[in-house]
Amino acid sequence: MMKKKLSFDELVKKNKEELLADQQLLEKIEKRLDEKYTKPKK
């Protein structure tokens, strides 16, 4: 049972790290889109 608890904690930690990475990726994409659409077209 202890082993299962440990692996669950590891899974939660891993998920949080993945969520954080996804969040940063989304922010990068949003920034790029903002730059693309806010720059005056030549």
KETORSE-764470 format. One record per atom (N, C-alpha, C): residue number from 1; residue in one letter; atom name; x negated, y, z. Coordinates in nm, 3 decimals. Layout:
{resi:NUM; resn:A; name:CA; east:X; north:Y; up:Z}
...
This chain:
{resi:1; resn:M; name:N; east:-0.083; north:-0.121; up:0.000}
{resi:1; resn:M; name:CA; east:0.000; north:0.000; up:0.000}
{resi:1; resn:M; name:C; east:-0.087; north:0.126; up:0.000}
{resi:2; resn:M; name:N; east:-0.194; north:0.125; up:0.076}
{resi:2; resn:M; name:CA; east:-0.283; north:0.242; up:0.079}
{resi:2; resn:M; name:C; east:-0.337; north:0.272; up:-0.060}
{resi:3; resn:K; name:N; east:-0.375; north:0.167; up:-0.131}
{resi:3; resn:K; name:CA; east:-0.430; north:0.184; up:-0.265}
{resi:3; resn:K; name:C; east:-0.328; north:0.254; up:-0.357}
{resi:4; resn:K; name:N; east:-0.204; north:0.213; up:-0.345}
{resi:4; resn:K; name:CA; east:-0.099; north:0.273; up:-0.427}
{resi:4; resn:K; name:C; east:-0.083; north:0.422; up:-0.396}
{resi:5; resn:K; name:N; east:-0.086; north:0.456; up:-0.269}
{resi:5; resn:K; name:CA; east:-0.075; north:0.597; up:-0.227}
{resi:5; resn:K; name:C; east:-0.189; north:0.679; up:-0.286}
{resi:6; resn:L; name:N; east:-0.309; north:0.624; up:-0.279}
{resi:6; resn:L; name:CA; east:-0.426; north:0.694; up:-0.331}
{resi:6; resn:L; name:C; east:-0.410; north:0.719; up:-0.481}
{resi:7; resn:S; name:N; east:-0.369; north:0.618; up:-0.553}
{resi:7; resn:S; name:CA; east:-0.356; north:0.635; up:-0.698}
{resi:7; resn:S; name:C; east:-0.245; north:0.734; up:-0.731}
{resi:8; resn:F; name:N; east:-0.142; north:0.738; up:-0.647}
{resi:8; resn:F; name:CA; east:-0.034; north:0.836; up:-0.669}
{resi:8; resn:F; name:C; east:-0.088; north:0.978; up:-0.652}
{resi:9; resn:D; name:N; east:-0.168; north:0.999; up:-0.546}
{resi:9; resn:D; name:CA; east:-0.228; north:1.130; up:-0.524}
{resi:9; resn:D; name:C; east:-0.317; north:1.169; up:-0.641}
{resi:10; resn:E; name:N; east:-0.391; north:1.072; up:-0.692}
{resi:10; resn:E; name:CA; east:-0.480; north:1.099; up:-0.806}
{resi:10; resn:E; name:C; east:-0.398; north:1.139; up:-0.928}
{resi:11; resn:L; name:N; east:-0.286; north:1.068; up:-0.947}
{resi:11; resn:L; name:CA; east:-0.199; north:1.100; up:-1.060}
{resi:11; resn:L; name:C; east:-0.145; north:1.242; up:-1.050}
{resi:12; resn:V; name:N; east:-0.102; north:1.279; up:-0.930}
{resi:12; resn:V; name:CA; east:-0.049; north:1.414; up:-0.910}
{resi:12; resn:V; name:C; east:-0.156; north:1.518; up:-0.940}
{resi:13; resn:K; name:N; east:-0.277; north:1.492; up:-0.890}
{resi:13; resn:K; name:CA; east:-0.388; north:1.585; up:-0.913}
{resi:13; resn:K; name:C; east:-0.418; north:1.597; up:-1.062}
{resi:14; resn:K; name:N; east:-0.419; north:1.483; up:-1.130}
{resi:14; resn:K; name:CA; east:-0.447; north:1.481; up:-1.273}
{resi:14; resn:K; name:C; east:-0.340; north:1.559; up:-1.349}
{resi:15; resn:N; name:N; east:-0.215; north:1.537; up:-1.311}
{resi:15; resn:N; name:CA; east:-0.104; north:1.608; up:-1.376}
{resi:15; resn:N; name:C; east:-0.117; north:1.758; up:-1.358}
{resi:16; resn:K; name:N; east:-0.153; north:1.800; up:-1.237}
{resi:16; resn:K; name:CA; east:-0.168; north:1.944; up:-1.210}
{resi:16; resn:K; name:C; east:-0.278; north:2.002; up:-1.298}
{resi:17; resn:E; name:N; east:-0.388; north:1.929; up:-1.311}
{resi:17; resn:E; name:CA; east:-0.498; north:1.977; up:-1.395}
{resi:17; resn:E; name:C; east:-0.454; north:1.987; up:-1.540}
{resi:18; resn:E; name:N; east:-0.378; north:1.888; up:-1.586}
{resi:18; resn:E; name:CA; east:-0.330; north:1.891; up:-1.724}
{resi:18; resn:E; name:C; east:-0.234; north:2.006; up:-1.746}
{resi:19; resn:L; name:N; east:-0.147; north:2.029; up:-1.648}
{resi:19; resn:L; name:CA; east:-0.052; north:2.141; up:-1.658}
{resi:19; resn:L; name:C; east:-0.127; north:2.273; up:-1.666}
{resi:20; resn:L; name:N; east:-0.230; north:2.286; up:-1.585}
{resi:20; resn:L; name:CA; east:-0.309; north:2.409; up:-1.584}
{resi:20; resn:L; name:C; east:-0.374; north:2.430; up:-1.721}
{resi:21; resn:A; name:N; east:-0.430; north:2.323; up:-1.776}
{resi:21; resn:A; name:CA; east:-0.494; north:2.332; up:-1.908}
{resi:21; resn:A; name:C; east:-0.390; north:2.371; up:-2.014}
{resi:22; resn:D; name:N; east:-0.271; north:2.310; up:-2.006}
{resi:22; resn:D; name:CA; east:-0.165; north:2.343; up:-2.101}
{resi:22; resn:D; name:C; east:-0.126; north:2.489; up:-2.090}
{resi:23; resn:Q; name:N; east:-0.117; north:2.537; up:-1.965}
{resi:23; resn:Q; name:CA; east:-0.078; north:2.676; up:-1.941}
{resi:23; resn:Q; name:C; east:-0.179; north:2.770; up:-2.005}
{resi:24; resn:Q; name:N; east:-0.308; north:2.740; up:-1.987}
{resi:24; resn:Q; name:CA; east:-0.413; north:2.825; up:-2.044}
{resi:24; resn:Q; name:C; east:-0.406; north:2.822; up:-2.196}
{resi:25; resn:L; name:N; east:-0.378; north:2.705; up:-2.252}
{resi:25; resn:L; name:CA; east:-0.366; north:2.692; up:-2.397}
{resi:25; resn:L; name:C; east:-0.249; north:2.776; up:-2.449}
{resi:26; resn:L; name:N; east:-0.137; north:2.768; up:-2.379}
{resi:26; resn:L; name:CA; east:-0.020; north:2.848; up:-2.419}
{resi:26; resn:L; name:C; east:-0.051; north:2.996; up:-2.414}
{resi:27; resn:E; name:N; east:-0.122; north:3.039; up:-2.311}
{resi:27; resn:E; name:CA; east:-0.157; north:3.180; up:-2.300}
{resi:27; resn:E; name:C; east:-0.245; north:3.223; up:-2.417}
{resi:28; resn:K; name:N; east:-0.340; north:3.137; up:-2.455}
{resi:28; resn:K; name:CA; east:-0.426; north:3.168; up:-2.570}
{resi:28; resn:K; name:C; east:-0.344; north:3.183; up:-2.696}
{resi:29; resn:I; name:N; east:-0.250; north:3.090; up:-2.716}
{resi:29; resn:I; name:CA; east:-0.166; north:3.094; up:-2.835}
{resi:29; resn:I; name:C; east:-0.081; north:3.220; up:-2.836}
{resi:30; resn:E; name:N; east:-0.023; north:3.254; up:-2.721}
{resi:30; resn:E; name:CA; east:0.060; north:3.375; up:-2.713}
{resi:30; resn:E; name:C; east:-0.022; north:3.498; up:-2.746}
{resi:31; resn:K; name:N; east:-0.145; north:3.502; up:-2.696}
{resi:31; resn:K; name:CA; east:-0.233; north:3.616; up:-2.722}
{resi:31; resn:K; name:C; east:-0.259; north:3.629; up:-2.871}
{resi:32; resn:R; name:N; east:-0.288; north:3.515; up:-2.934}
{resi:32; resn:R; name:CA; east:-0.317; north:3.515; up:-3.077}
{resi:32; resn:R; name:C; east:-0.195; north:3.563; up:-3.157}
{resi:33; resn:L; name:N; east:-0.078; north:3.514; up:-3.117}
{resi:33; resn:L; name:CA; east:0.044; north:3.556; up:-3.187}
{resi:33; resn:L; name:C; east:0.068; north:3.705; up:-3.168}
{resi:34; resn:D; name:N; east:0.047; north:3.753; up:-3.046}
{resi:34; resn:D; name:CA; east:0.064; north:3.896; up:-3.019}
{resi:34; resn:D; name:C; east:-0.028; north:3.978; up:-3.109}
{resi:35; resn:E; name:N; east:-0.154; north:3.936; up:-3.116}
{resi:35; resn:E; name:CA; east:-0.251; north:4.009; up:-3.198}
{resi:35; resn:E; name:C; east:-0.209; north:4.007; up:-3.345}
{resi:36; resn:K; name:N; east:-0.161; north:3.890; up:-3.388}
{resi:36; resn:K; name:CA; east:-0.123; north:3.874; up:-3.528}
{resi:36; resn:K; name:C; east:-0.006; north:3.966; up:-3.565}
{resi:37; resn:Y; name:N; east:0.091; north:3.977; up:-3.474}
{resi:37; resn:Y; name:CA; east:0.213; north:4.051; up:-3.507}
{resi:37; resn:Y; name:C; east:0.211; north:4.197; up:-3.465}
{resi:38; resn:T; name:N; east:0.117; north:4.235; up:-3.378}
{resi:38; resn:T; name:CA; east:0.115; north:4.375; up:-3.336}
{resi:38; resn:T; name:C; east:0.017; north:4.457; up:-3.418}
{resi:39; resn:K; name:N; east:-0.075; north:4.390; up:-3.487}
{resi:39; resn:K; name:CA; east:-0.169; north:4.464; up:-3.571}
{resi:39; resn:K; name:C; east:-0.096; north:4.520; up:-3.692}
{resi:40; resn:P; name:N; east:-0.123; north:4.644; up:-3.727}
{resi:40; resn:P; name:CA; east:-0.058; north:4.700; up:-3.846}
{resi:40; resn:P; name:C; east:-0.106; north:4.627; up:-3.972}
{resi:41; resn:K; name:N; east:-0.011; north:4.599; up:-4.060}
{resi:41; resn:K; name:CA; east:-0.047; north:4.529; up:-4.183}
{resi:41; resn:K; name:C; east:-0.107; north:4.627; up:-4.281}
{resi:42; resn:K; name:N; east:-0.210; north:4.581; up:-4.352}
{resi:42; resn:K; name:CA; east:-0.277; north:4.670; up:-4.448}
{resi:42; resn:K; name:C; east:-0.212; north:4.657; up:-4.585}
